[in-house]
């Protein structure tokens, strides 16, 4: 055994446990991040959790605020529709100053007056159709706001997971860089002593440079991912603390049948169903509008000379004749809106079922990949690394073989982080598509 191989062996033995420790991505992740990832740019060292990110997004997201602003308009319509009568009563008043010439006498002045009230009544059930349409429309808007909130939470979680994934990649790459740098330092000494070839020295330096460059690339990607997350949270990027969490998730407790059943009650489909029912009521309202409204009036007044005043009470009924306009344009628009609402709802139901099936298959495939990496591939690679260290001590392998094994372990860790990231993103998309509320389902 070569006398100067000991520094290389010691470096590998010291770094290997720390590198293997990074394989457990579901334990003690927060403490690793606080020590090895980007330092918080805020005065405090508080880490950002997913629940806190959701609160930030719901409080400041412009899309959600715009959706909430739509409630004012439909609530106003609902208030008007819930009134006792759609048409307001009409008050009338009349004052007449009459000059009556008289034969052989001065002109007589007479002051006459009348007052009355008129009310137009809808006689074809329009009031009921209008109230039902506006109430359904209000429910549709509320369901749409809930769907918007869920979509925002899903998007925030996606960006959160991207940041979390890059942070874990950087931790892994730094641990790998530590091994390679220690190896390169030992090889440099051996090359200077003439015990290793210059080729081995160059190989170690290239591996260290590649590892450092990879960290730089990941840090650049992390900067962009943090910026995207800050935009979703509506907070300045320089105030965004590092995120805290784990990529690993528990196995799902639901079945494909449960997801398909739950998807029929997701906020988006509820909103589309309410819109369709509202469109049916509005079509019925427009058809009922073809029937003329009845106007009833009652008035009273006084007429005649002062010595013979007459008190008049008049009851009037008026109804327009639907001879030239039968509200064809209103009925046509309402019919079109109903058809569009029905098509949109049917399309959404069909696409939702198809997407859930494909996402479920993808989730199962990714779960199998993650399990295989965690239970079979990574343990074997880490065992290979331990055996390589022993072989290096015995002089059975050289530097190149050790670097190959180290690179394989690093690639295995990368594959696991990538698979966990894809699994988490697929899970987010599946929950969003199916309208699955995991916290509510677990209660």
C-alpha positions as CSV (number, residue, x, y, z in Angstrom):
1,X,0.0,0.0,0.0
2,X,1.3,3.4,-0.9
3,X,2.4,5.4,2.1
4,X,0.7,8.6,1.2
5,X,-2.7,7.1,0.4
6,X,-3.8,7.7,4.1
7,X,-4.9,11.4,3.7
8,X,-7.2,10.4,0.9
9,X,-8.6,7.5,2.9
10,X,-9.2,9.7,6.0
11,X,-11.0,12.4,3.9
12,X,-13.3,9.8,2.3
13,X,-14.1,8.2,5.6
14,X,-14.9,11.5,7.3
15,X,-17.0,12.8,4.4
16,X,-18.9,9.5,3.6
17,X,-21.1,9.6,6.8
18,X,-22.1,13.2,6.1
19,X,-22.8,12.3,2.5
20,X,-25.0,9.3,3.5
21,X,-26.8,11.5,6.0
22,X,-28.0,13.6,3.2
23,X,-29.8,10.6,1.8
24,X,-32.5,10.9,4.4
25,X,-34.5,13.8,3.0
26,X,-37.4,13.3,5.4
27,X,-35.5,13.9,8.7
28,X,-33.8,17.0,10.2
29,X,-34.1,18.9,6.9
30,X,-34.8,22.3,8.5
31,X,-31.5,22.2,10.5
32,X,-29.5,21.3,7.4
33,X,-31.0,24.1,5.4
34,X,-30.4,26.7,8.1
35,X,-26.7,25.9,8.1
36,X,-25.9,25.1,4.5
37,X,-28.3,27.0,2.2
38,X,-28.8,30.6,1.3
39,X,-28.8,32.8,4.4
40,X,-32.0,34.6,5.2
41,X,-32.2,38.0,3.7
42,X,-34.5,39.3,6.4
43,X,-33.4,40.6,9.7
44,X,-34.8,37.5,11.5
45,X,-33.8,33.9,10.9
46,X,-37.4,32.6,10.7
47,X,-37.8,29.9,8.0
48,X,-40.8,30.0,5.7
49,X,-43.2,27.1,5.9
50,X,-45.7,26.1,3.3
51,X,-48.7,27.1,5.6
52,X,-47.2,30.5,6.0
53,X,-46.6,30.8,2.3
54,X,-50.3,30.0,1.7
55,X,-51.4,32.8,4.1
56,X,-49.1,35.3,2.4
57,X,-50.6,34.4,-1.0
58,X,-54.2,34.5,0.1
59,X,-53.7,37.9,1.7
60,X,-51.9,39.6,-1.1
61,X,-52.7,37.7,-4.4
62,X,-54.2,40.1,-6.9
63,X,-56.1,37.4,-8.8
64,X,-57.9,36.4,-5.6
65,X,-58.7,39.9,-4.6
66,X,-60.2,40.6,-8.1
67,X,-62.3,37.4,-7.7
68,X,-63.6,38.6,-4.4
69,X,-64.4,42.0,-5.9
70,X,-66.8,40.4,-8.2
71,X,-69.1,39.5,-5.3
72,X,-70.2,43.2,-4.9
73,X,-71.9,43.2,-8.3
74,X,-73.7,39.9,-7.9
75,X,-74.7,40.7,-4.3
76,X,-76.3,43.9,-5.6
77,X,-78.2,42.0,-8.2
78,X,-79.4,39.6,-5.5
79,X,-80.5,42.4,-3.3
80,X,-82.5,44.0,-6.1
81,X,-84.1,40.6,-7.0
82,X,-85.1,39.9,-3.5
83,X,-87.2,43.0,-3.2
84,X,-91.0,42.7,-2.9
85,X,-91.6,44.0,-6.5
86,X,-89.2,44.4,-9.3
87,X,-90.8,47.7,-10.5
88,X,-91.0,50.7,-8.2
89,X,-94.4,52.4,-7.7
90,X,-95.0,55.6,-9.5
91,X,-96.5,58.6,-7.8
92,X,-98.3,61.3,-9.9
93,X,-99.6,64.7,-9.0
94,X,-101.4,67.4,-11.0
95,X,-102.4,70.9,-10.2
96,X,-104.6,72.9,-12.6
97,X,-105.4,76.6,-12.6
98,X,-108.4,77.2,-14.7
99,X,-109.8,80.6,-15.8
100,X,-113.5,80.3,-16.6
101,X,-115.1,83.4,-18.3
102,X,-118.7,84.1,-17.2
103,X,-121.3,86.2,-19.1
104,X,-121.7,89.6,-17.5
105,X,-119.4,88.7,-14.7
106,X,-115.7,88.6,-14.0
107,X,-113.6,85.6,-15.0
108,X,-113.7,82.9,-12.4
109,X,-110.4,81.3,-11.2
110,X,-110.6,77.6,-10.4
111,X,-107.9,75.6,-8.8
112,X,-108.1,71.9,-9.4
113,X,-105.8,69.1,-8.4
114,X,-105.4,65.3,-8.5
115,X,-102.9,62.8,-7.1
116,X,-102.4,59.1,-7.8
117,X,-100.2,56.1,-7.6
118,X,-99.3,53.4,-10.2
119,X,-97.7,50.0,-9.8
120,X,-96.6,47.7,-12.6
121,X,-96.9,44.0,-11.8
122,X,-95.1,41.1,-13.5
123,X,-97.8,38.4,-14.2
124,X,-95.7,35.5,-15.7
125,X,-93.5,34.6,-12.7
126,X,-90.6,36.7,-13.7
127,X,-89.8,37.6,-10.1
128,X,-89.3,34.0,-9.0
129,X,-87.0,33.3,-12.1
130,X,-85.0,36.4,-11.4
131,X,-84.4,35.6,-7.7
132,X,-83.4,32.0,-8.5
133,X,-81.0,33.1,-11.2
134,X,-79.3,35.7,-9.1
135,X,-79.0,33.3,-6.1
136,X,-77.5,30.6,-8.3
137,X,-75.1,33.2,-9.9
138,X,-74.0,34.2,-6.4
139,X,-73.3,30.6,-5.5
140,X,-71.4,30.2,-8.7
141,X,-69.2,33.2,-8.0
142,X,-68.5,32.0,-4.4
143,X,-67.5,28.5,-5.8
144,X,-65.4,30.2,-8.4
145,X,-63.6,32.2,-5.7
146,X,-62.9,29.0,-3.8
147,X,-61.6,27.3,-6.9
148,X,-59.3,30.4,-7.5
149,X,-58.1,30.1,-3.9
150,X,-57.3,26.4,-4.4
151,X,-55.5,27.1,-7.7
152,X,-53.4,29.8,-6.0
153,X,-52.5,27.5,-3.2
154,X,-51.5,24.8,-5.7
155,X,-49.3,27.2,-7.6
156,X,-47.6,28.5,-4.4
157,X,-46.9,24.9,-3.4
158,X,-45.4,24.1,-6.8
159,X,-43.0,27.1,-6.5
160,X,-42.3,26.3,-2.9
161,X,-41.4,22.7,-3.8
162,X,-39.1,24.0,-6.6
163,X,-37.2,26.1,-4.1
164,X,-37.1,23.3,-1.6
165,X,-35.8,20.9,-4.3
166,X,-33.0,23.2,-5.3
167,X,-32.0,23.8,-1.7
168,X,-31.7,20.0,-1.2
169,X,-29.7,19.7,-4.4
170,X,-27.3,22.4,-3.2
171,X,-26.8,20.6,0.1
172,X,-26.0,17.4,-1.7
173,X,-23.7,19.0,-4.2
174,X,-21.8,20.8,-1.4
175,X,-21.3,17.5,0.4
176,X,-20.0,16.0,-2.8
177,X,-17.7,18.9,-3.4
178,X,-16.2,18.5,0.1
179,X,-15.3,14.9,-0.7
180,X,-13.9,15.8,-4.1
181,X,-11.9,18.8,-2.8
182,X,-10.4,16.6,0.0
183,X,-9.5,14.0,-2.6
184,X,-8.0,16.6,-4.9
185,X,-5.9,18.0,-2.1
186,X,-4.5,14.6,-1.3
187,X,-3.8,13.8,-4.9
188,X,-2.0,17.1,-5.4
189,X,0.4,16.2,-2.6
190,X,1.0,12.8,-4.1
191,X,1.6,14.3,-7.5
192,X,4.1,16.7,-6.0
193,X,5.8,13.7,-4.3
194,X,5.9,11.9,-7.5
195,X,3.8,9.0,-6.3
196,X,0.8,9.7,-8.6
197,X,0.7,10.7,-12.2
198,X,-0.1,14.2,-13.4
199,X,-3.1,12.7,-15.1
200,X,-4.6,11.7,-11.7
201,X,-4.0,15.2,-10.4
202,X,-5.7,16.8,-13.4
203,X,-8.6,14.4,-13.1
204,X,-9.1,15.4,-9.4
205,X,-8.9,19.1,-10.3
206,X,-11.4,18.7,-13.1
207,X,-13.9,16.9,-10.9
208,X,-13.6,19.6,-8.2
209,X,-14.2,22.3,-10.8
210,X,-17.2,20.5,-12.2
211,X,-18.7,20.1,-8.8
212,X,-18.2,23.8,-8.0
213,X,-19.7,24.8,-11.3
214,X,-22.7,22.6,-10.7
215,X,-23.3,24.4,-7.4
216,X,-23.1,27.8,-9.1
217,X,-25.7,26.7,-11.7
218,X,-28.0,25.4,-8.9
219,X,-27.6,28.6,-6.9
220,X,-28.6,30.7,-10.0
221,X,-31.7,28.5,-10.5
222,X,-32.5,28.9,-6.8
223,X,-32.3,32.7,-7.2
224,X,-34.9,32.5,-10.0
225,X,-37.1,30.0,-8.1
226,X,-37.1,32.2,-5.0
227,X,-38.0,35.2,-7.2
228,X,-41.0,33.3,-8.6
229,X,-42.1,32.3,-5.2
230,X,-41.8,35.9,-3.9
231,X,-44.0,37.0,-6.8
232,X,-46.7,34.5,-6.0
233,X,-46.6,35.6,-2.4
234,X,-46.7,39.3,-3.3
235,X,-43.7,40.2,-1.2
236,X,-40.3,41.7,-2.1
237,X,-37.8,39.1,-3.1
238,X,-35.1,40.4,-0.8
239,X,-37.5,39.8,2.2
240,X,-38.2,36.2,1.4
241,X,-36.6,33.9,4.0
242,X,-35.4,30.4,3.0
243,X,-38.1,27.8,2.9
244,X,-38.4,24.9,5.3
245,X,-39.9,21.6,4.7
246,X,-39.4,18.1,3.2
247,X,-39.9,16.7,-0.2
248,X,-41.0,13.3,1.0
249,X,-44.7,12.8,1.5
250,X,-46.7,10.0,3.1
251,X,-48.4,7.4,0.9
252,X,-51.9,8.5,-0.1
253,X,-54.8,7.3,1.9
254,X,-57.3,7.7,-0.9
255,X,-58.2,5.5,-3.9
256,X,-58.8,6.4,-7.5
257,X,-62.5,5.8,-7.0
258,X,-62.5,8.3,-4.1
259,X,-60.8,10.9,-6.2
260,X,-63.2,10.5,-9.1
261,X,-66.2,10.7,-6.8
262,X,-64.8,13.8,-5.0
263,X,-64.0,15.5,-8.3
264,X,-67.7,15.8,-9.1
265,X,-68.0,18.2,-6.1
266,X,-64.9,20.2,-6.7
267,X,-65.4,24.0,-6.6
268,X,-64.9,24.4,-10.4
269,X,-67.6,21.9,-11.3
270,X,-69.9,23.3,-8.6
271,X,-69.4,26.8,-10.1
272,X,-70.2,25.5,-13.6
273,X,-73.3,23.6,-12.4
274,X,-74.6,26.8,-10.6
275,X,-73.9,28.8,-13.8
276,X,-75.8,26.3,-15.9
277,X,-78.8,26.3,-13.5
278,X,-78.7,30.1,-13.4
279,X,-78.6,30.2,-17.2
280,X,-81.8,28.0,-17.3
281,X,-83.5,30.4,-14.9
282,X,-82.5,33.4,-17.0
283,X,-83.8,31.8,-20.1
284,X,-87.1,31.1,-18.4
285,X,-87.1,34.8,-17.2
286,X,-86.5,36.1,-20.8
287,X,-89.3,33.9,-22.1
288,X,-91.6,35.1,-19.4
289,X,-90.7,38.7,-20.3
290,X,-92.7,38.2,-23.5
291,X,-95.9,38.4,-21.4
292,X,-96.8,42.1,-20.9
293,X,-96.8,43.6,-17.4
294,X,-100.0,44.9,-15.9
295,X,-100.0,48.4,-14.6
296,X,-102.6,49.4,-12.0
297,X,-103.2,53.0,-11.1
298,X,-105.4,54.7,-8.5
299,X,-105.9,58.5,-8.4
300,X,-108.1,61.0,-6.6
301,X,-108.7,64.7,-7.3
302,X,-111.1,67.6,-7.1
303,X,-112.6,69.5,-10.0
304,X,-115.3,72.1,-10.6
305,X,-116.3,75.5,-9.2
306,X,-115.8,76.3,-5.6
307,X,-119.5,76.1,-4.8
308,X,-119.9,72.7,-6.5
309,X,-116.6,70.9,-6.2
310,X,-116.5,67.3,-7.3
311,X,-114.2,64.6,-5.9
312,X,-113.1,62.1,-8.5
313,X,-111.6,58.7,-7.8
314,X,-110.1,56.9,-10.8
315,X,-108.9,53.3,-11.2
316,X,-106.9,52.6,-14.3
317,X,-105.5,49.4,-15.8
318,X,-103.1,49.4,-18.7
319,X,-101.3,46.6,-20.5
320,X,-99.0,46.8,-23.5
321,X,-99.8,44.8,-26.6
322,X,-96.9,42.5,-27.7
323,X,-97.4,43.1,-31.4
324,X,-94.0,44.1,-32.7
325,X,-91.4,43.1,-30.2
326,X,-91.4,39.7,-28.4
327,X,-88.0,39.8,-26.7
328,X,-86.4,37.5,-29.3
329,X,-83.0,39.1,-28.7
330,X,-83.1,38.5,-24.9
331,X,-84.3,34.9,-25.4
332,X,-81.6,34.2,-28.0
333,X,-78.8,35.6,-25.7
334,X,-80.0,33.5,-22.8
335,X,-80.3,30.4,-24.9
336,X,-76.7,30.9,-26.1
337,X,-75.4,31.4,-22.5
338,X,-77.2,28.2,-21.5
339,X,-75.7,26.2,-24.3
340,X,-72.2,27.5,-23.5
341,X,-72.6,26.7,-19.8
342,X,-73.7,23.2,-20.6
343,X,-70.9,22.6,-23.0
344,X,-68.3,24.0,-20.6
345,X,-69.6,21.8,-17.8
346,X,-69.7,18.6,-19.8
347,X,-66.2,19.3,-21.2
348,X,-64.9,19.9,-17.7
349,X,-66.4,16.7,-16.3
350,X,-64.9,14.7,-19.2
351,X,-61.5,16.3,-19.0
352,X,-61.4,16.0,-15.2
353,X,-61.9,12.3,-15.2
354,X,-59.3,11.8,-17.9
355,X,-56.7,14.0,-16.1
356,X,-57.3,12.2,-12.8
357,X,-56.7,8.8,-14.4
358,X,-53.5,9.9,-16.1
359,X,-52.2,11.7,-13.0
360,X,-53.0,8.7,-10.8
361,X,-51.0,6.4,-13.1
362,X,-48.1,8.9,-13.0
363,X,-48.3,9.1,-9.2
364,X,-48.1,5.4,-8.9
365,X,-45.1,5.2,-11.3
366,X,-43.3,7.9,-9.4
367,X,-44.0,6.3,-6.1
368,X,-42.5,3.1,-7.3
369,X,-39.4,5.0,-8.5
370,X,-38.9,6.8,-5.2
371,X,-39.3,3.6,-3.3
372,X,-36.8,1.8,-5.5
373,X,-34.3,4.6,-5.1
374,X,-34.7,4.7,-1.3
375,X,-34.8,1.0,-0.6
376,X,-32.6,-0.6,-3.2
377,X,-30.5,1.7,-5.4
378,X,-29.1,4.2,-2.8
379,X,-28.3,1.6,-0.1
380,X,-26.4,-0.4,-2.7
381,X,-24.5,2.7,-3.9
382,X,-23.6,3.7,-0.4
383,X,-22.4,0.2,0.3
384,X,-20.3,0.4,-2.9
385,X,-18.8,3.6,-1.5
386,X,-17.8,1.9,1.8
387,X,-16.3,-1.0,-0.1
388,X,-14.4,1.3,-2.3
389,X,-12.8,3.0,0.7
390,X,-11.7,-0.3,2.0
391,X,-10.4,-1.4,-1.4
392,X,-8.5,1.9,-1.6
393,X,-7.0,1.2,1.7
394,X,-5.9,-2.2,0.5
395,X,-4.5,-0.8,-2.7
396,X,-6.9,-2.8,-4.8
397,X,-8.4,0.3,-6.6
398,X,-7.1,3.7,-7.6
399,X,-8.3,7.3,-7.6
400,X,-10.4,6.9,-10.7
401,X,-12.5,4.1,-9.3
402,X,-13.1,6.0,-6.1
403,X,-14.3,9.1,-8.1
404,X,-16.6,6.9,-10.2
405,X,-18.2,5.4,-7.1
406,X,-18.5,8.9,-5.5
407,X,-20.1,10.2,-8.7
408,X,-22.6,7.3,-8.8
409,X,-23.7,8.1,-5.2
410,X,-24.1,11.7,-6.1
411,X,-26.1,10.8,-9.2
412,X,-28.3,8.5,-7.1
413,X,-29.0,11.3,-4.7
414,X,-29.8,13.6,-7.6
415,X,-32.2,11.0,-9.0
416,X,-33.9,10.6,-5.7
417,X,-34.4,14.4,-5.2
418,X,-35.7,14.7,-8.8
419,X,-38.1,11.8,-8.4
420,X,-39.3,13.2,-5.1
421,X,-39.8,16.6,-6.7
422,X,-41.8,15.1,-9.6
423,X,-43.8,13.0,-7.2
424,X,-44.7,16.0,-5.1
425,X,-45.7,18.1,-8.2
426,X,-47.8,15.2,-9.6
427,X,-49.5,14.9,-6.2
428,X,-50.3,18.7,-6.2
429,X,-51.7,18.5,-9.7
430,X,-53.8,15.4,-8.8
431,X,-55.2,17.1,-5.7
432,X,-56.0,20.3,-7.6
433,X,-57.7,18.4,-10.4
434,X,-59.8,16.2,-8.1
435,X,-60.6,19.1,-5.7
436,X,-59.1,16.9,-2.9
437,X,-58.7,18.6,0.5
438,X,-56.2,16.4,2.3
439,X,-56.6,18.2,5.6
440,X,-60.4,18.0,5.6
441,X,-60.2,14.3,4.5
442,X,-57.9,13.4,7.4
443,X,-60.3,14.9,10.1
